Amino acid sequence: MIFRVRLLLLLLLLLACGAAAQTDPQTTGAYRVGGTVSAPKATYAPDPEYSEEARKAKYQGTCVLWLVVDADGLPQKIRVQRALGMGLDEEAIKVVQRWRFQPATKDGQPVPVMINVEVNFRLYNSLTPHPDSAGQPPRFPGVKTSKYPLLVRVSDVSFSSKAGATAAAASYKAFITDAGREQQVTIFCIMESSECLVLDKGTYPARWEENMKSLEILGLSGGQGKWKKTEYTVDSENR
């Protein structure tokens, strides 16, 4: 009898540990995505509104939110995971409250899950990296790498006024891989220029221009997935 009681307690302990590995008590039983728990899919995700403060400052970036998507595909318990400020975090929460999802499932049944989502705020036309560029090695379908042999990796954009310039400049800390060698530089372009397009963070194919003083970078434009070029100057003070 004592052996049976101990065995029962052991089984209950194992079941409790298994549940704890996939759920979080603070979210009243919401699962983590992975294993037998599928990820929810956004079916309606409108873009956010801009705060007036951020618009005047020509400020943009990405806000990361943590939330629970319940078994009906509705967002719940939204909180800011990585803030932007200037009123954009509040706008991000407002728009994600309107998002709708195809619920996550576990063993074929809808379940609540915890996820992070990115809400992008963009004032300017931008280029995005190809999804295959996140692999190792990065791939750029449709691009002749013999013509664009460089890899340029950028993170979040910042905006500033360069000395002597009358318009804001978009700038990045960029990592350029050329013939297997990597160097870190600062690159920028003037926003009023027709050749200046903002880059979402990621890795892009590129080539040198003007005796290695500037870069021609290729990225995907809009929802059509077409390659488009932009030109960035390499800051000589950071080379």
N, C-alpha and C positions, 0 to 999 in steps of 0.2 A: 504493500500500500504506500509506504514511504517512497519507494522507487518510482511508482506511478505518479505521485504528487510532484516529485522532483522533475520527472520527464515532462509533465504538463507545464510546470513553471518554465522549464527551459524552452519549450516550444513557444510559449507566450512571449518570452523574452526575445527569441529570434524573430517572431512576427513583428514585435514592436520595433526592433532595430531595422528591419526591412522597410517598414512604413516610414520611419524617421529618415531613412536615406533618400526617400522620394518626396517627402512632404516637409512642410515647415509649420510648426505649431503657431507661429505668429501670424500666419495667413489662414488660419482655421482650416487646415487640411488641403491647401492648394499644392499641386504636384510640381515637380521640376521636370522639364522636358528632357527626355532621354530614355533609353531602354524601350520599354513597351508603351511609353507615354509619347504620343506624337505632338508636334508643334502646332499651335493654331495658325490659321492663314487669314490675313486681312482681306475682307471682301469689300470694304468701303473705308477709304482712308483719305479724306479731303486734306488739302494743304492748309497750314496755319495762317492766321492773320498776322500782320506785322504790328508791333507796338510803335507808337509815334516817336518815342524816345530813340529806339533803335533805328528807325527809318531816317531820322535827322542826322544821326551819327554814322549812317551808312555801315551799320554793324550787322554782321551775319555769322552764322556758325551752326553747330549741331547741338541740340539739347537731348540728353539721354534720360528717359523715364523708366521707372520700374512700375509694374502693375500686375494685377491678377486678371486674367481673362476667364470668366466663369463658364459654367457648362452650357450657358445659352449664347456664348460668344460675345458677352458684354464686358467692357473694361471696368474694373473695380479697383479701389484702394490705390489710386495713382499717386506716385511721389517722385520727386526729382532725384535722379541718380547722379547726373553731371549737369551743372547749371551753366547758363549763358548770361543771365542778368538782363538789365535794361527792359524788363517787362516781358521778355520772350519766354521765360519759363512758364509764366502764367498762361500765355497764349498757347504754348505747347500742351499744357494740361487741358485747356478748353477744347482744343481740336481732338485730342485723343479720347476725350469723353464721348465724342461723336463717332469714333471709329467702331466698326463692326467686324466680327471675326467668324470664321468657321471654327467651331470649338475644337480644342485638343481632344484626343481620345485615348483611353486605356482599355485594352482588351475589347475594342469596338464600341465602348460606351463613352459619351461626352463627360469630360472632367474639367475642373478648374485648374489652371496652371499659372505659374509665375514666369514672366518674361521681361526682357528689356527691349524698348523700342527707341529708335532714333527719329527725332523730328528736325528736319533741315529747314533753315531759314536762309533764303537766297534773294538778294536784291538784283543780282546781275545774271546774265546768261552764263551758264557753266558747262563744263565738260566732265564726264564721269569716266572712271577706269573700266576696262572690259572685265566682266566677271572672271574670265580665265587668268587675268593678271595676278590674282591672289594665290595661284598655285606656284609650285616650285619645280622647274623654273617657270617664270611668268610667260604666258602665251598671249599673242595679240592677233587673232584670226583676221585675215584680210590685209595685214600690214606686211610689207616687204622689210624684214629686219636688216637686209643689206643696205637699205636706204635710211633706216632709222635704227642704228645699232645701239643707241644708248638706252639705259633704264633710268627713269627719273621717279623717285619716290618722294611724295609730299604728304604733310600732315595738314592740320587745320590752317586756313588762310587767316591773315591779319591785314588790317588796313591802316595806312599811315600816309602822311604827306612827305614825299621826298624833297630834299633841298632844291629849290628853284622850280619846283613843279606847281602848277596851278590846280591840279586835280589829284584825287586820292590814288594811291598805288596799292595793288594787291600784292602781297609778298608772302614768301614761304621759306622755311628752312628745308632745303632739298638735299637728297642724297643721290648723287649721279654715279652710276656704274658704267665705266668705259673700259672695254677690253679686260674685264675682270677686276679692275681697280675701282674702289669707291672713294668718293670725296664728298664732303659736306660743304654746301655753299648757300648763299641767300639769293633767291631769284625774285624778280618783281616785274610788273607791267603797269602802265598807266591806264586807269579804268576808262578814260574817255577815248582811248584808242580802239579802233574797230578790230584790231588784231588781238586785243586783250580779252580773254575769257577766263573766268574763275575756274579753278580746278578743285573738284572734290578730292578728299584724301585718298591716296592709293598710288599705284605704280603705272607709269605711262611709257610708251616708246617715244624716242626723241632723237634729234641730231643737232650737231653744232652748226651755228651760223656766224658769219662775220668774224672769222678768226677766233672762234671760241669765246666771243663776247656775249653771245645770246644763244638761246635754245629754241628750236621749233619743236613743239610738243604736240602729239596726237592724242585725242580723247574722243569719247562717244558723245554725240550731240543729241539732246532731247530724247524722246521716247522712240525715235526711229532707229537708233543704234547705228548711225552713220559716223564714220571717222571724220573729224574736223580738226584743223590745226589752230594753234595759238602760239604766240611768240613771247618769250620772257627774257629779260636782260639779266645777266649774271652780275651780281654786285662785286666789283673788283676789290673792294675793301675786305671781303670775306673769302677771298681765294688764296 
